[in-house]
Structures are given as structure tokens and as C-alpha cells.
Amino acid sequence: MSRRSFATAPASHEDRVEARLIAIAAEHIRRFGPDKVTVVGVAREAGMSHANVYRFFPSKAGLVEAVVVAWARSVEVMLGDIASAPDPADDKLERFLVAWAKAQRDGLDRDPAIYSAFATFWDGRRDTVMAHRARLRAFLASIIDEGLAGPFQVKDEERAAAFVADAMQRFVHPVLVMETRDLPRSQLEQRYAVIIRAAVRTLVAGGV
């Protein structure tokens, strides 16, 4: 099979315009906060009319949501790479959970305005953010399923995935992550490291 068959199709003009609008909106969220972002301001910086922006996004809320989804997808890509790696399942699960927790705190520390918007959409159970959550849960379930051949000794795969997700809740639920913003990263990392090791040991021991 030729290399050409693996080539990614070049982005269309509309895709490039949409990506630029999302990038501009992200910068405006960082500078002004999501509440003060305006379609007119984004359009002006993009050199187009605000009516043209509405061709891509139905509203300001839709534009802000697109920024949040772009951030969430970057996390998905990183965690998806871990989930599909050839590591032993117990090592992979530990690495996946550490990366999941770290991505949340990194989002809060590095992009607080965008992460705050992410938390708002999560708390409001927006479909796009719930789809992101479902994909991360699917990654988690796939790792546990892979580990059924060893070393995991779980009795119920769904219950095991729910157990791990519940154990991680404080470190990956964006509203709860924001509540611990004043906790030093070193302390936070120590806390989730203990929880993660305990969760992995429980699956290996067949405790769920």
C-alpha cells in the first residue's frame, strides 16, 4: 500500500477559519473571561463580520463551548495514546490515572479561565462535555478489560470501572478540582498517588 493512502486530507478553508476563530476566542477568554467574550470582538480580530462568525457557531455560548471542547480533545488524545499503549494493564492503568489527574490540575493552573468554563459546562451536563466524559470512561474500561487476562482479578468489569472512576472523582471532576486550587501540587500528587496505587492493588487482588 502506498504512503499516499495514509496521508491526512488537508484542512479545508472552512476548517481553517473555524480553527482560527476558536484560537482567537480562546485568547479572549484568557484575557477577559468567558462572560466578557463577544462575537463582535472575535470577528473584529479575525477580520470578518460578526454575521460570518455565526456561520460557524450558533451563538457566543457555542463559540465558548468550542474552545472548551478543543481543550478537552487535547486531553482525550493524550489519554487515548496511553490507553492504546502496549504496557502491562496494571502499569498502564496507573499511568493513565496519573495523567488524567495531572491534566486536570494542569488545565486549572495553566488555563484557569478556559478550565473554569469547562467546569461550568461539565456541571451543566452539556452534551459535548458528557461525550468527552464518556470517552474517557471508555478508555478506562478498555484498560480494565485488557487486564482481565492478567493481572486483574475482577469479578464484575463494569463495577470495577465504576470503582476506579469513583476513587478518582476528587482529582478529575472539574468542579472538585477547582475547589482544591489552593492545595500545593506536591500535596495533591501525593494524595492521588496513594489512591491510584490502592485502586490498582484492589483490581489485582480481585476486590471488586
C-alpha positions in Angstrom: 0.0 0.0 0.0 1.4 3.4 -0.9 2.2 6.1 1.6 -0.3 8.3 -0.2 -3.2 6.2 1.1 -2.2 7.1 4.7 -2.0 10.8 4.1 -4.3 13.0 6.0 -6.6 15.1 3.9 -5.6 18.8 4.0 -7.9 21.0 6.1 -10.5 22.9 4.1 -10.7 26.6 4.1 -13.7 26.5 6.4 -11.9 24.2 8.8 -9.0 26.7 8.9 -11.3 29.6 9.5 -13.2 27.7 12.3 -9.9 26.8 13.9 -8.7 30.4 13.8 -12.0 31.6 15.4 -11.6 29.1 18.2 -8.0 30.2 18.8 -9.0 33.9 18.9 -11.9 33.1 21.2 -9.6 31.1 23.5 -7.3 34.1 23.8 -10.2 36.4 24.5 -11.4 34.0 27.2 -7.9 34.1 28.8 -7.8 37.9 28.6 -11.4 38.9 29.5 -13.1 35.7 30.9 -15.8 33.8 29.2 -18.6 36.1 30.3 -17.0 39.1 28.6 -16.1 37.5 25.3 -18.2 38.9 22.4 -18.8 37.6 18.9 -18.2 41.1 17.6 -14.8 41.2 19.3 -13.7 37.8 17.9 -15.0 38.8 14.5 -13.1 42.1 14.5 -9.8 40.4 15.4 -10.5 37.7 12.7 -11.1 40.5 10.1 -14.6 39.4 9.4 -18.2 40.4 10.2 -19.9 39.0 13.2 -22.5 37.6 10.9 -19.8 35.5 9.3 -18.8 34.1 12.7 -22.4 32.9 13.1 -22.0 30.8 10.1 -19.7 28.6 12.2 -21.1 29.0 15.7 -24.8 29.5 16.6 -24.1 31.8 19.5 -21.4 33.2 21.8 -22.1 30.2 24.1 -21.5 27.9 21.1 -18.1 29.6 20.5 -17.0 29.3 24.1 -18.1 25.7 24.1 -16.0 25.0 21.0 -13.0 26.4 22.9 -13.7 24.0 25.8 -14.2 21.1 23.5 -10.8 21.8 21.8 -9.1 21.7 25.2 -11.0 18.5 26.2 -10.0 16.8 22.9 -6.3 17.5 23.6 -6.7 15.6 26.9 -8.5 12.8 25.1 -5.7 12.4 22.6 -3.1 12.2 25.3 -5.1 9.7 27.4 -6.1 7.7 24.3 -2.4 7.2 23.5 -1.8 5.8 26.9 -4.9 3.5 26.7 -3.7 2.0 23.4 -0.1 1.6 24.5 1.3 -2.0 24.8 2.2 -1.7 28.5 1.0 -4.3 31.0 -2.5 -3.4 32.1 -1.6 -2.6 35.8 1.2 -0.3 34.8 -0.9 1.3 32.1 -3.8 1.9 34.4 -1.6 3.7 36.9 0.0 5.8 34.2 -3.5 6.6 32.8 -4.9 7.7 36.1 -1.8 9.8 37.0 -2.0 11.5 33.6 -5.8 12.1 33.9 -5.4 13.8 37.3 -2.4 15.8 36.2 -4.2 17.0 33.1 -7.0 18.5 35.2 -4.6 20.4 37.5 -2.5 21.5 34.6 -5.7 22.8 32.9 -6.6 24.8 36.1 -3.1 26.1 36.6 -2.2 27.0 33.0 -5.6 28.0 31.6 -7.8 28.9 34.5 -10.4 30.8 32.5 -10.9 28.0 30.0 -10.9 25.4 32.7 -13.5 27.3 34.6 -15.7 27.3 31.5 -15.0 23.5 31.2 -16.2 23.1 34.8 -19.3 25.1 34.1 -20.2 23.0 31.0 -19.5 19.8 33.0 -21.7 20.9 35.9 -24.4 21.8 33.4 -24.1 18.3 31.8 -23.6 19.8 28.3 -23.8 17.0 25.7 -20.4 17.7 24.3 -18.7 17.6 27.7 -20.7 14.5 28.7 -19.5 12.9 25.4 -15.9 13.7 26.5 -16.5 12.1 29.9 -17.9 9.0 28.2 -14.9 8.6 26.0 -12.5 8.9 29.0 -14.6 6.3 30.8 -14.4 4.1 27.7 -10.6 4.3 27.8 -10.6 3.3 31.4 -12.9 0.4 30.7 -10.7 -0.8 27.9 -7.7 -0.9 30.1 -9.5 -2.9 32.7 -10.9 -5.3 30.0 -7.4 -5.8 28.8 -6.2 -6.6 32.3 -8.7 -9.4 32.7 -6.2 -11.7 31.0 -3.9 -10.7 33.8 -3.1 -9.3 36.3 -6.6 -8.1 37.2 -8.8 -10.5 39.1 -12.1 -8.5 39.0 -15.5 -10.2 39.4 -17.5 -7.5 37.5 -15.8 -5.4 34.9 -18.4 -2.6 34.9 -18.3 -2.4 38.7 -14.5 -2.3 38.6 -14.5 0.6 36.2 -17.1 2.4 38.3 -15.0 1.8 41.4 -11.9 3.3 39.8 -13.8 6.3 38.4 -15.3 6.9 41.9 -12.0 6.7 43.6 -10.6 9.3 41.2 -13.6 11.6 41.4 -11.9 14.3 43.6 -9.0 14.6 41.2 -10.8 14.5 37.9 -14.2 16.2 38.4 -13.5 19.8 37.3 -15.7 21.4 40.0 -13.9 19.4 42.7 -10.5 20.1 41.1 -11.3 23.9 41.3 -12.1 23.5 45.0 -8.5 22.3 45.6 -6.8 25.1 43.7 -5.1 26.3 46.9 -3.6 22.9 47.6 0.1 22.7 46.6 0.7 20.4 43.7 3.1 18.3 45.7 0.4 17.5 48.2 -2.2 16.9 45.6 0.2 14.5 43.7 0.9 12.6 47.0 -2.8 12.2 47.6 -3.8 10.9 44.2 -0.7 8.6 44.1 -1.9 6.9 47.2 -5.5 6.5 45.8 -4.2 5.2 42.4 -1.9 2.6 44.0 -4.7 1.4 46.2 -7.1 1.2 43.3 -4.7 -0.8 41.1 -3.9 -3.2 44.0 -7.6 -3.7 44.6 -8.1 -4.8 40.9 -5.1 -7.1 41.1 -6.4 -8.6 44.3 -9.9 -9.1 43.0 -11.5 -6.9 45.5 -14.3 -5.8 43.1 
